[in-house]
Amino acid sequence: MQETPKRILVTDCEGPITKNDNAAELAEAFIPDGGNFFRKISLYDDYLAEVARKEGYKAGDTLKLILPFFKAFGLDDRSMKKFSRRNIQIIPLADSVLQKIHEFARAYIVSTSYSPYIQGVCEVIGFSVGFTFSTHVTLDAFDLSDTEKNVIRSAHKWILEAPDITIPKDAQNSSDLAQIDLDVIARLDQFFWTQIKDLDIYALVESVNPVGGHEKAEAVREIVEIEETSIENIVYVGDSITDIEAFRLVRSEGGLAVSFNGNHWAVKEAMIALTANNALPIEWIATAFISHGLGSLTDLMIRQVTDENSLEISESSARVRKTVRTEKIGALG
């Protein structure tokens, strides 16, 4: 009897498991107008990672770029830990879904989020932190002088005043952006890659390696090695730009890449896109893949039928019907 391959669920945390964006929420709570500020830095992150493809930069490095601003406005390790654990919001059914899958197969969380938040999530849902990857950070180990604090706060002010960067969805390089956006990017480049490097607090930035982009792909490789399986046996669930390198790796090796309520970066790199207000569809897809492999999901389509899309769905359904039931029977009413 042929042994079933050891298949594994690997999932992002924010999106598939929790509703939070912990770093954004920390920014909103501790940095003046922090929600807008974090959004602007995140747009810059998107540009650097997927348009400019800056050498040595990866999606999710927002989490280290913003650290000097956390320091400048008084955030410390204790406050980060306390805030993160107090504000956890679980996607409905995500805790039970993860626990059910973990009962019959291995499950891992691979997250760009700061480790104090992931540790808090694990406590809330009853998941072992030993099966997680996240971004380790300590703010207290680094001092910020009053002079440098003023430099950081001044940058915070002009970044808030600058226009948002607009990135066309089909942008391939900087030439696809408007001049007003390129002007903002040039000023951000000068600050983050020249000016701040002369400050002592830059050591804090250098100390942190966010688990995003290729680091998530590397985490998948590490999990495969730990579990003595192969990437084709991985189902990876994500929702954002930080997951697309893992998506690309898993797809290229014959595994399954699943977008769950993903943004356009995630959807265009996924094999299956799920949208739902609870995590139950993740259990369905992951269980089918773990139990029966990728072939069990061939031609899968689950869509709500409306007057606007019924023709498109019926055409796709008819195609699969004829494949499964033969051309002759499939053509019957």
C-alpha positions as CSV (number, residue, x, y, z in Angstrom):
1,M,0.0,0.0,0.0
2,Q,1.4,3.4,-1.0
3,E,2.2,5.7,1.9
4,T,0.4,9.1,1.9
5,P,2.9,11.9,1.5
6,K,3.4,14.1,4.5
7,R,1.5,17.2,3.6
8,I,1.6,20.4,5.6
9,L,-0.5,23.6,6.1
10,V,1.6,26.8,6.2
11,T,-0.4,30.0,6.8
12,D,0.2,33.6,7.3
13,C,-1.3,35.0,10.5
14,E,-2.7,38.5,9.8
15,G,-5.5,37.8,7.3
16,P,-6.1,34.1,7.4
17,I,-6.0,33.8,11.3
18,T,-6.5,37.3,12.7
19,K,-8.1,40.5,11.5
20,N,-5.3,42.7,12.8
21,D,-2.4,44.5,11.2
22,N,-0.4,44.7,14.4
23,A,2.3,47.1,13.1
24,A,-0.3,49.4,11.6
25,E,-2.2,49.4,14.9
26,L,0.9,50.0,16.9
27,A,1.6,53.0,14.6
28,E,-1.9,54.3,15.0
29,A,-1.7,54.0,18.8
30,F,1.8,55.4,19.4
31,I,2.7,57.7,16.5
32,P,0.8,60.9,15.7
33,D,-1.5,60.3,12.8
34,G,0.1,56.9,12.7
35,G,-2.5,55.2,10.6
36,N,-1.8,57.6,7.7
37,F,1.9,57.5,8.3
38,F,2.0,53.7,8.3
39,R,0.0,53.6,5.1
40,K,2.4,55.9,3.3
41,I,5.4,53.9,4.4
42,S,3.6,50.7,3.3
43,L,3.0,52.1,-0.2
44,Y,6.7,52.9,-0.4
45,D,7.4,49.3,0.7
46,D,5.2,48.0,-2.2
47,Y,7.1,50.2,-4.6
48,L,10.5,49.1,-3.4
49,A,9.7,45.4,-3.3
50,E,7.7,44.8,-6.5
51,V,8.3,47.8,-8.8
52,A,11.9,49.0,-8.2
53,R,12.9,45.5,-6.9
54,K,15.5,47.2,-4.8
55,E,18.5,45.0,-4.1
56,G,18.5,43.6,-0.6
57,Y,14.9,44.8,0.1
58,K,11.8,42.6,0.5
59,A,8.1,43.1,1.0
60,G,7.4,43.6,4.7
61,D,10.6,45.6,5.4
62,T,8.1,48.4,6.4
63,L,8.4,46.7,9.8
64,K,12.0,47.8,10.2
65,L,11.8,51.2,8.4
66,I,9.2,52.3,11.0
67,L,11.2,51.3,14.1
68,P,13.0,54.6,14.6
69,F,9.7,56.4,14.5
70,F,8.4,54.1,17.2
71,K,11.4,55.0,19.3
72,A,11.0,58.7,18.6
73,F,7.5,58.7,19.9
74,G,8.2,56.6,23.1
75,L,7.2,53.0,22.3
76,D,9.2,50.4,24.3
77,D,9.2,46.6,24.5
78,R,6.8,46.5,27.4
79,S,4.2,48.7,25.7
80,M,4.5,46.8,22.4
81,K,3.9,43.5,24.2
82,K,1.0,44.8,26.3
83,F,-0.7,46.5,23.4
84,S,-0.3,43.6,21.0
85,R,-1.7,41.0,23.3
86,R,-4.6,43.2,24.3
87,N,-5.9,43.9,20.8
88,I,-5.9,40.5,19.1
89,Q,-9.0,39.8,16.9
90,I,-9.4,36.3,15.6
91,I,-11.0,35.6,12.2
92,P,-14.2,33.6,13.0
93,L,-13.5,29.8,13.3
94,A,-9.8,30.3,12.6
95,D,-8.7,28.9,15.9
96,S,-10.8,25.7,15.6
97,V,-9.8,25.3,11.9
98,L,-6.1,25.5,12.8
99,Q,-6.5,23.1,15.7
100,K,-8.5,20.6,13.6
101,I,-5.8,20.5,10.9
102,H,-3.1,20.3,13.5
103,E,-4.7,17.1,14.9
104,F,-4.2,15.1,11.7
105,A,-1.4,17.0,9.9
106,R,1.3,19.5,10.8
107,A,0.5,23.2,10.7
108,Y,2.8,26.2,10.8
109,I,2.3,30.0,11.1
110,V,4.7,32.1,9.0
111,S,4.2,35.8,9.7
112,T,5.9,39.1,9.0
113,S,4.4,40.3,12.3
114,Y,6.5,41.2,15.3
115,S,7.1,38.2,17.6
116,P,5.3,39.6,20.7
117,Y,2.1,39.7,18.7
118,I,2.5,36.2,17.4
119,Q,3.2,34.9,20.9
120,G,0.0,36.6,22.0
121,V,-2.0,35.0,19.2
122,C,-0.7,31.6,20.1
123,E,-1.8,32.0,23.7
124,V,-5.3,33.1,22.5
125,I,-5.9,30.2,20.0
126,G,-4.0,27.5,21.9
127,F,-1.3,27.0,19.3
128,S,2.4,26.2,20.0
129,V,4.7,29.1,19.4
130,G,7.3,26.4,18.4
131,F,5.4,26.1,15.1
132,T,5.7,29.7,14.1
133,F,8.1,32.1,12.3
134,S,7.9,35.8,13.0
135,T,9.9,39.1,13.1
136,H,12.1,39.4,16.3
137,V,12.6,42.9,17.5
138,T,13.7,44.6,20.7
139,L,13.4,48.4,21.0
140,D,14.9,48.7,24.5
141,A,18.4,47.6,23.4
142,F,18.9,50.9,21.4
143,D,19.2,54.5,22.6
144,L,17.9,57.5,20.8
145,S,19.4,60.9,21.5
146,D,17.4,64.1,21.6
147,T,19.2,65.3,18.4
148,E,18.3,62.1,16.5
149,K,14.8,62.1,17.9
150,N,14.3,65.6,16.4
151,V,15.5,64.3,13.0
152,I,13.1,61.4,13.1
153,R,10.2,63.6,14.1
154,S,10.9,66.1,11.4
155,A,10.9,63.3,8.8
156,H,7.6,62.1,10.3
157,K,6.1,65.5,9.7
158,W,7.1,65.9,6.0
159,I,6.2,62.3,5.2
160,L,2.7,62.9,6.4
161,E,2.5,66.1,4.3
162,A,3.7,64.4,1.2
163,P,1.2,63.0,-1.4
164,D,0.4,59.3,-1.3
165,I,2.3,57.2,-3.8
166,T,0.1,55.8,-6.5
167,I,1.3,52.6,-8.0
168,P,-0.6,51.4,-11.2
169,K,-1.5,47.7,-10.8
170,D,0.4,46.8,-14.0
171,A,3.5,48.9,-13.1
172,Q,6.7,47.1,-14.1
173,N,9.3,49.8,-13.3
174,S,9.6,53.4,-12.1
175,S,8.8,54.7,-15.6
176,D,5.2,53.6,-15.1
177,L,4.7,56.0,-12.3
178,A,3.8,59.7,-12.5
179,Q,6.4,62.4,-11.8
180,I,4.7,63.5,-8.6
181,D,5.1,60.0,-7.2
182,L,8.7,59.7,-8.3
183,D,9.4,63.0,-6.5
184,V,8.0,61.6,-3.2
185,I,9.9,58.4,-3.7
186,A,13.2,60.3,-4.3
187,R,12.8,62.1,-1.0
188,L,12.0,58.9,0.8
189,D,15.0,57.2,-0.8
190,Q,17.3,60.0,0.4
191,F,16.0,59.8,3.9
192,F,15.9,56.0,4.4
193,W,19.0,55.1,2.4
194,T,21.3,58.0,3.0
195,Q,20.3,60.4,5.8
196,I,19.2,57.8,8.4
197,K,22.2,55.6,7.8
198,D,24.4,58.4,9.5
199,L,22.3,58.1,12.7
200,D,23.2,55.8,15.6
201,I,19.6,54.6,15.7
202,Y,20.1,53.0,12.3
203,A,21.6,50.1,14.3
204,L,18.0,49.3,15.3
205,V,16.9,49.1,11.7
206,E,19.9,46.8,10.8
207,S,19.1,44.5,13.8
208,V,15.7,43.5,12.5
209,N,15.1,41.1,9.6
210,P,11.3,41.0,8.9
211,V,9.9,37.6,7.8
212,G,8.4,38.8,4.6
213,G,9.1,38.3,0.9
214,H,11.9,35.7,0.3
215,E,12.2,35.2,4.1
216,K,8.7,33.5,4.0
217,A,9.9,31.4,1.1
218,E,13.0,30.5,3.2
219,A,10.7,29.6,6.1
220,V,8.8,27.2,3.8
221,R,12.1,25.6,2.8
222,E,13.1,25.2,6.5
223,I,9.7,23.7,7.4
224,V,10.2,21.1,4.6
225,E,13.6,20.2,5.9
226,I,12.4,19.9,9.5
227,E,9.4,17.8,8.5
228,E,11.4,15.7,6.0
229,T,8.9,16.3,3.2
230,S,9.0,18.3,-0.1
231,I,7.6,21.6,-1.2
232,E,5.0,19.9,-3.5
233,N,3.4,18.8,-0.2
234,I,2.9,22.3,1.1
235,V,-0.4,24.2,1.0
236,Y,0.4,27.9,1.7
237,V,-2.3,30.4,2.7
238,G,-1.6,34.1,2.5
239,D,-3.3,37.4,1.7
240,S,-0.7,40.1,0.9
241,I,2.4,41.2,-0.9
242,T,4.6,39.6,1.8
243,D,3.3,36.2,0.8
244,I,3.9,36.2,-3.0
245,E,7.5,34.9,-2.8
246,A,6.2,31.9,-0.9
247,F,3.3,31.6,-3.4
248,R,5.8,31.5,-6.3
249,L,8.0,28.9,-4.6
250,V,5.1,26.6,-3.7
251,R,3.6,26.9,-7.2
252,S,6.8,26.2,-8.9
253,E,7.3,23.0,-7.0
254,G,3.8,21.6,-7.4
255,G,2.3,22.7,-4.1
256,L,-0.8,24.7,-3.5
257,A,-0.9,28.5,-3.1
258,V,-4.1,29.9,-1.6
259,S,-5.1,33.5,-1.3
260,F,-7.6,34.2,1.5
261,N,-9.3,37.6,1.2
262,G,-6.1,38.7,-0.6
263,N,-5.2,42.0,-2.1
264,H,-4.3,42.2,-5.8
265,W,-0.6,41.3,-5.1
266,A,-1.7,38.0,-3.5
267,V,-4.6,37.1,-5.9
268,K,-2.5,37.4,-9.0
269,E,0.1,35.0,-7.6
270,A,-2.3,32.4,-6.1
271,M,-3.6,29.2,-7.6
272,I,-6.9,29.4,-5.7
273,A,-8.5,32.6,-4.3
274,L,-10.9,32.3,-1.4
275,T,-13.1,35.1,-0.1
276,A,-15.1,34.5,3.1
277,N,-16.0,36.1,6.4
278,N,-14.7,33.1,8.3
279,A,-11.9,30.6,8.1
280,L,-14.0,27.5,7.3
281,P,-13.0,27.4,3.6
282,I,-9.4,27.2,4.6
283,E,-10.2,24.0,6.4
284,W,-12.0,22.6,3.3
285,I,-9.2,23.3,0.9
286,A,-6.4,22.3,3.2
287,T,-8.1,19.1,4.2
288,A,-8.7,18.1,0.6
289,F,-5.1,18.9,-0.3
290,I,-3.6,17.1,2.7
291,S,-5.8,14.0,2.4
292,H,-5.8,13.7,-1.4
293,G,-3.3,16.0,-3.0
294,L,-3.4,18.7,-5.6
295,G,-5.4,16.6,-8.1
296,S,-8.5,16.7,-5.7
297,L,-8.8,20.4,-6.4
298,T,-8.5,20.4,-10.2
299,D,-11.2,22.6,-11.8
300,L,-12.5,23.6,-8.4
301,M,-14.8,26.6,-8.5
302,I,-17.0,27.9,-5.7
303,R,-18.8,31.2,-6.5
304,Q,-21.9,32.9,-5.5
305,V,-24.2,33.0,-8.6
306,T,-25.7,36.3,-9.6
307,D,-27.6,37.6,-12.7
308,E,-24.4,39.3,-13.7
309,N,-22.0,36.2,-13.6
310,S,-24.4,33.3,-14.2
311,L,-23.5,33.0,-17.9
312,E,-19.7,33.0,-17.2
313,I,-20.2,30.4,-14.4
314,S,-22.4,28.2,-16.5
315,E,-19.9,28.2,-19.4
316,S,-17.1,27.1,-17.0
317,S,-19.3,24.6,-15.3
318,A,-20.3,23.1,-18.7
319,R,-16.7,22.7,-19.7
320,V,-15.8,20.7,-16.6
321,R,-19.1,18.8,-16.7
322,K,-18.2,17.4,-20.2
323,T,-14.7,16.6,-19.0
324,V,-15.9,14.7,-16.0
325,R,-19.1,13.0,-17.4
326,T,-17.9,12.8,-21.1
327,E,-18.9,15.0,-24.0
328,K,-22.0,13.1,-24.8
329,I,-23.6,13.0,-21.4
330,G,-22.3,16.4,-20.4
331,A,-24.2,17.9,-23.4
332,L,-27.5,16.6,-22.1
333,G,-30.0,19.0,-20.3
